[in-house]
Amino acid sequence: ASPAGAEPLAITHAEAWTLEDDQPVRDATILIENGKIVSVTPAGGVPADARVIDARGKPVTPGLVNAATQIGLVEVAGSPDTSDTSSADDRNPGYDLSRALNGNSTLVSLARADGLTRALIYPAPSRRAPFSGEPAFARLRDGVDILDVADVGVYVVIGGGAWERLGSRAAQWTALRDALDEARRGADAPPAEDRKGGRRGHAGGPPESGHRGGDNPLRAVLAGDIPLAIQTHRESDIRQAAALAKDFGIRVIIIGGAEAWRAADALAAAKVAVVLDPHANLPATFDQLGVRQDKATLLVKAGVRVAVGQAGGAIHANYNAGMGLREGAGLTVANGLPYIEALRTVTVNPLAIWGRGGGTLTAGTDADLVVWDGDPLEPSTNALNVIVEGRETAIRSRQDQLAERYKDVR
């Protein structure tokens, strides 16, 4: 694998969506070396030692990024031995879910075949409401090790429902504020040694973690190292989240946000980002009575940074994490969002929201990109080549293999 990684790669005759401009670079040559993009040049030359992929005028985009999914943690939700989404430990609401990531999951290979190269993996609610745990970023490279970076935030869930421990959402907000206050009081204490002994990046890489909070990740939230992600839908809760961001001076991300468009002014003022599901247009609960399909357009117009995650609902958000993401972004275009902004919701924005950076086709950025046979936001389009960290990855999924095996069976 090492020589393959070092081999220069050139993608020629590409319609390159760099995401820096509103229009693509036509007939572009994209040069890649040592896992980085070297240049994107119209009709550029090709080094003699480079392997060439001819895009034949087809679109090339940065690799897609799902801003909220659980692929790698769940295979079959109804089979407990394949589900590692939540903590049942009463003692600690936070846990490092990255230790359970499974790159051999069939859901990972399927998502990669649909052009997904990175994903934010979030935990399900724990027994210590409102805290769920600490999400991680996955890099959908080949092989079992898909961890990119662990502990990139603190994840909480607030809203209506049967909460065994806290009950009213008033108690949920109080518990969250009390925890932040407690962490702030302890912020001046000498930092404890990281309780997990350091997090690894990819195989062979150095330990890497999204936070520097020692024993308490909320200290890292208060220090601005990582965001606080709040999964919630009701307008009143979303305005509470915006107030929380201002009161504590922290970065907050709304996950879900069915009624976030109603609080777009408050979110923009507090610089709160939103990860939403564009498919959602019917209320699944009373917290979502105000949901509408043009919510992304309304939020972006108000100056809120938007990304797509949990796309397609509870099932498709995991089992079709790539396809659902593309279709969701396409629905935002159908409901008024400019095409280039829709592309940003599944490339640049998720990385910016979670503090990773990148997601463009520009010199010096990570070489995660996809060659498509048509419009990437059209569900019938296929990924022809998926490149992760400068290496071309396998895009034949288990579904492909099964179809080939049984295609002649009668």
N, C-alpha and C positions, 0 to 999 in steps of 0.2 A: 504493500500500500504506500510506503514512503516514496519510492520512485514515481508512482502515479501521481502522488500529491505534488511532487516537485516539477512535473512535466508542464511546460507552458501550454495553455489552451487558448485557441482563438475561435470566437463565434463570429462568422462572417455573414454579410447580407441580412443583417437583423433590423427589425423595426424596434429600436431600443427605447423602452420607456424608462428614462433615467429617474423620473419622479421629481427632478429639479425644475423642469419646464412643463408647461401644459400640453406640449406636443412631443411625439417621439422623435428620436434621431433616425432618419431614414438611411438605409443601406449602411448601417453602422458595423464596424469591426470592434468587438469587445475582446480585449486581451486580458488574460488571467494568468497569474504566476504566484506560487507559494500561498495559495488560498486567498489572494487579494485581487481586486480588479485594478489593472495597471492603467488602462485607458479605454475610452469609448469614443471612437473617431469615425466620421463619415468616410466611407470608402478607404479605410485605413489599411496599411500594410500588415503582412503576417510574417512573424519571425520564421526562419527556416526550420527551426527545431520544434515548432508548435504543432500540436494536434489540432485539427480543424473540424468544427461543426458548422455546416452550412445551414443557416436558418431559412434560406430561400425566401426572404422577404416577410417571414412570419414574425409575430410579436414576441419580444423577449422582455420579461419583467423581472424585478427582484423576486426572490422567493417569497411566497405568501406566509403570513404570520397570523395564527389564530390567537386572539387576545384573551381567550378564556375557554379552555377545554379540559378534559380529563383523560385524553388518550395516553396510553402508557401506564395508567393506573387501573383501568377496567377493561376486561375482555368481554364478559357476559354479565350484565348487571344482576341477573337472577342467580348467578352462581357465586356464592360467597368466596370460594377459593380463588377467584379471578378478580376480585374487587378490593382495591386498597385505597379507597377514596377518603376514608374518614378515620378519626381517632376515637376509640372507646375508652381512653384513659381519663379517669376522673381527676387525676392529679395535675395534668398539664394540658392546657388548651392548645398549645403550639406543638407542632411536630414537623420533622424534616421529611416531607413526602418524597423528596428526590431519591431516597434510599429504596423506594419501591418501583421506580420507573423501569419499564420493560420494553426495550427497543425491539424485541422479537414479537411483540403483539401484532396480530394481523391488522389491527386498526391503524397502527403506525405506518405500515407499508402501504395500506390503502390511501391514507392521507397524503403520503409522500408522492404517490402516483398521481394525485390530484394537484400537485404543485405546492404542497405545504412543506416548508423547510424549517420553520420554528414555531413553537407554541408555548403559551403560558399555561401551565398545569396548576389548577387550583384545588384546594381540599373541600370536601363536603363538610357540613356542620358537625361539630364535635359535641360532646356532652357538657361542655363548658360554654354555653351560649353567653354572648354572641360570637365568641371566638371560634374559628375553624382550624387555623394552622398557618403555615407559611408556604406560599406557592413557589414554584420553581420554573425556570425556563428550560425547555427541551430543544435540542438541535436534532432534526430528523435525519441524521447521517445513517449509513448502513451499519448494521450490527446491533448488539444488545445495549451498548452504552450510548444513550441519547441525552444524557445530562449536559446542559450548557452551563447553567449557574443555578445554585440553590438559594433558597431563602431571599427572594427578591421583593418580599413585601409581607404584610400582615393582613390576613383575610378574615373578615367578619360578615355575618349575615344578620340583618335586622328587618323585621316586618311582622305582619300578622301571622297567626298560627298557634299551634299548641306547644308552647315552650315549657318544658317540665320544670326548669329551674327559675326562670325569670318572669314568665307571664307577660305582662303588658310591655309594649314597645317603649313606654316611658322608663321602665326598669332596664330595658336593654340599652338605651342611650345613656342612662345613668351609670350602668356598669362599665360601658366603654369609656366615658369621661373619667370615672374614678380610676380606671386602670391607667389612663394617660397621665392623670395627675400623680399617681403613685410612681410611675416611671420617671416623670419629670423631677419629683423630689429626690429620686435616687440617681439622677443623671450626674450629679457632682461626685458621687462615690467613685473610688478607683475601679476601673473596668475589670470584671472577672474574666478569666480565661474562657474562651469560647467553649460552650458546653459540649460541642460535638467534635472538638479537636480539629476543626478546619473542614471545609467542604472541597471535594475534588471538582475539577472542571470535567473535561473529557478524559478518556483513558490516557494515562501517562502525563496528564497536565497537572499544574500546580493546584493546591487547594484554592477554591474560589467560593465566595459567598456574597450575596447581595447586600448584607448588612454588617455593621460593625458595632452592634449593640451589646456584645457580651452575652450575659445570661438572659437579658430581657430585650427581645426584638423591638418592643415599643420605644426603647431609647433610641434605636436607629431611626424609627419613624420621626421622633421628635428632633433628631439631629439632621433630618432631611436626606439621610442615606437611602431610605427605601420608602415607598408609599404605603398608605393604609387603604386597602380595598374594601369597600362596603357594598355587599350585594343587597340591593333593596329596590323597591319599585314605586312606592307611593310618593306623591309630590311632597307631602309634609315631611316624610323621612328624608327625602333628597335635599330639602331646604335645611333640615337639621345637619346633614352631612356637610353642606356648604358652610354653615355656621361653625361647625367643628373645625373645618380647615382653617378658617380665619382665626378662631379663638386660640388654637394651638400653633398656628403657623406651620402647618404640615401639608404634605402632598396627599390628596385624597383622590381615589378613583371610584366611580360608581359602576357597579356591575349589574347589568339588567336594565334598570332605569326606564321602565315602561312609560312612566309619566315624567321623565326628566325634561322633556320639551317644555313642560309647564313652568319649570324652574330654570330655564335657560339663562335668564338674566343673573340669577344668584350664582349659578355654576360658573359662568364666564367671569364674574367679578372675583370669585374665590379661586379661579384657575383650577377647577375640578374637571377632570376628564371623564368621559363616559364610554363604557364598553357595552354595546347593545346588540340585540338580535333583530335584524331587519325583517325577519319572517313574522315576528309577533305582531298581529293586528287584531287579536281577540283577547279579552281578559280571561286569563286562567284563574285569577283570584280577584277578590275585591280590591286588593292593592293595585290592580292593573286596569281599573275601569277606564282610565284615560288614554290607553295605548292607541297609537295610530301609526300607519306605515311611513309617513313622511317625517317621522321624529328625527332621523339623522339630518335631514335637510334643515329643519328648524334649528337644531342645535348648532350645526356648522355655521349657519347664517348669524347666529348670536355670538360666535367666537369661541365655541366650545370644541376642544379636540375630541374627535370621535374615532373609535375603533370598533371592529366587528368581533364578537365572541359569543359563545353559547349559541351559535347560529343553527337554527332549525329546531330548537326545542331540546328537551331532555334526551331524546334518542339520537337525532341527527347531529347534535353538538359533539358527540363522541364517535358514533359509528359512521358518519360521513363528514368528519371534521374538515376535510378539504373541499369537498363538493358543496357542503352547506355554506361554507365561508364564501366561496365564489358566487354561489347563487344569491346569498344575502347581500353581498356588495352590489350585484346586479340589480337587486330590488331597490337599493337606495337610488340608483340612477333612474329607474322607472318612476321613482317618486320624487324627482326633482334635484337630486344631488349631481353636480357636474361630474363627468366621467373621471377626470383626474383626481378629484377628491375621493371618489369611491375607491380608486386604486390605492390611495394613501391610507384608507381605513383598514386595509389588509396588508400593508407593507411598512411604511414609515411610521404611521401613528401608533400601532401596537408596541413597537420597540421604544418609541419616545415616551409613551405613557408609562411603561414599566421600567424606564431608566436605562435601557440598553443602548440605544442609538443605532444609526445605520438604516438599512432598508432601501438604499438608493443604488442605482448603477452609476457610480462615480469613482474616480481614481482614489485608491486607498481604502475603500470599503470592503467588507467581507464578500467573497465571491459566492453568494447564495443567489441563484437565478434560475429561471425557467424559460425554456423555448416552447412556445405553444403552436398548435396548428390552426388557431383562430383566436377570437376574442376571449381572453381568460375569464371574463365575467359571464360568458355564455355557457350554461351547463353542458351542452353537447361538445364543447371544445375539449381536446385532450392535451396533456403535457407530453411533448416529444422527448425532451431532455430535462432532467432535474439535477442541478449542480449544487452541492452543499460543501462549503469550505473549500471550493476549488476543485472538488472531485465529482465526477459524474456518478450518480447513485442508481441503484436498481429501481425500476418503476413497474416491474411485474408483480402484482399483488397475488395473494393466495386465491382470490376470486378468479383472476386470470388463469392461474394454474389449474383450478378446478374446472373452469369452463373448457379449457383445452383438453383436459383429461376425459371429460364426459360428453364432448360435443357430438360424438358419433354413436353414443349409446341410445338404443331404441327400446 
